[in-house]
Amino acid sequence: MSEEQKYEIATKADMIVGGYAFFRKGEYITVVNLNKNDEHVMLMDKNEKIIESNMDPIEQVIAFKKWKDNKEFMENENA
């Protein structure tokens, strides 16, 4: 992922924590790891169940922890 792509993702994110961009769309949360050069993405449902991911398991744990610790700060509505 180019720096321009990372910038575009970051400007559209509802929240960014530790290099992970979080987006809410309906009942789903999409997490993009901006720390990687390729696209690492995870999709969770409203019950925080992982629906789909191409992140490795350690990345998933890190992203999920950042979500749990910061979800109250999402910009578009309370989690």
Contacts in CASP RR format, 6 or more apart in sequence:
PFRMAT RR
TARGET T0000
AUTHOR 0000-0000-0000
METHOD contacts of the structure
MODEL  1
MSEEQKYEIATKADMIVGGYAFFRKGEYITVVNLNKNDEHVMLMDKNEKI
IESNMDPIEQVIAFKKWKDNKEFMENENA
1 9 0 8 1.000
1 34 0 8 1.000
1 36 0 8 1.000
1 37 0 8 1.000
1 38 0 8 1.000
1 39 0 8 1.000
6 34 0 8 1.000
9 21 0 8 1.000
9 32 0 8 1.000
9 34 0 8 1.000
10 16 0 8 1.000
10 21 0 8 1.000
10 34 0 8 1.000
12 23 0 8 1.000
13 21 0 8 1.000
13 22 0 8 1.000
13 23 0 8 1.000
13 32 0 8 1.000
14 22 0 8 1.000
14 23 0 8 1.000
14 24 0 8 1.000
14 74 0 8 1.000
14 75 0 8 1.000
14 76 0 8 1.000
15 21 0 8 1.000
15 22 0 8 1.000
15 70 0 8 1.000
15 73 0 8 1.000
15 74 0 8 1.000
15 75 0 8 1.000
16 22 0 8 1.000
16 34 0 8 1.000
17 66 0 8 1.000
17 67 0 8 1.000
17 69 0 8 1.000
17 70 0 8 1.000
18 35 0 8 1.000
18 66 0 8 1.000
19 33 0 8 1.000
19 34 0 8 1.000
19 35 0 8 1.000
20 31 0 8 1.000
20 32 0 8 1.000
20 33 0 8 1.000
20 34 0 8 1.000
20 35 0 8 1.000
20 62 0 8 1.000
20 63 0 8 1.000
20 66 0 8 1.000
20 67 0 8 1.000
21 31 0 8 1.000
21 32 0 8 1.000
21 34 0 8 1.000
22 29 0 8 1.000
22 30 0 8 1.000
22 31 0 8 1.000
22 67 0 8 1.000
22 74 0 8 1.000
23 29 0 8 1.000
23 30 0 8 1.000
23 31 0 8 1.000
23 32 0 8 1.000
24 74 0 8 1.000
24 76 0 8 1.000
24 77 0 8 1.000
24 79 0 8 1.000
27 45 0 8 1.000
27 46 0 8 1.000
28 43 0 8 1.000
28 44 0 8 1.000
28 45 0 8 1.000
28 46 0 8 1.000
28 51 0 8 1.000
29 43 0 8 1.000
29 44 0 8 1.000
29 45 0 8 1.000
29 46 0 8 1.000
29 48 0 8 1.000
29 67 0 8 1.000
30 41 0 8 1.000
30 42 0 8 1.000
30 43 0 8 1.000
30 44 0 8 1.000
31 41 0 8 1.000
31 42 0 8 1.000
31 43 0 8 1.000
31 44 0 8 1.000
31 55 0 8 1.000
31 63 0 8 1.000
31 67 0 8 1.000
32 39 0 8 1.000
32 40 0 8 1.000
32 41 0 8 1.000
33 40 0 8 1.000
33 41 0 8 1.000
33 55 0 8 1.000
33 59 0 8 1.000
33 63 0 8 1.000
39 54 0 8 1.000
40 54 0 8 1.000
40 55 0 8 1.000
40 56 0 8 1.000
40 59 0 8 1.000
41 53 0 8 1.000
41 54 0 8 1.000
41 55 0 8 1.000
42 50 0 8 1.000
42 52 0 8 1.000
42 53 0 8 1.000
42 54 0 8 1.000
42 55 0 8 1.000
42 59 0 8 1.000
42 60 0 8 1.000
42 63 0 8 1.000
43 50 0 8 1.000
43 51 0 8 1.000
43 52 0 8 1.000
43 53 0 8 1.000
44 50 0 8 1.000
44 51 0 8 1.000
44 64 0 8 1.000
44 67 0 8 1.000
45 51 0 8 1.000
48 64 0 8 1.000
48 67 0 8 1.000
48 68 0 8 1.000
50 60 0 8 1.000
50 64 0 8 1.000
53 60 0 8 1.000
55 63 0 8 1.000
71 79 0 8 1.000
72 78 0 8 1.000
72 79 0 8 1.000
END
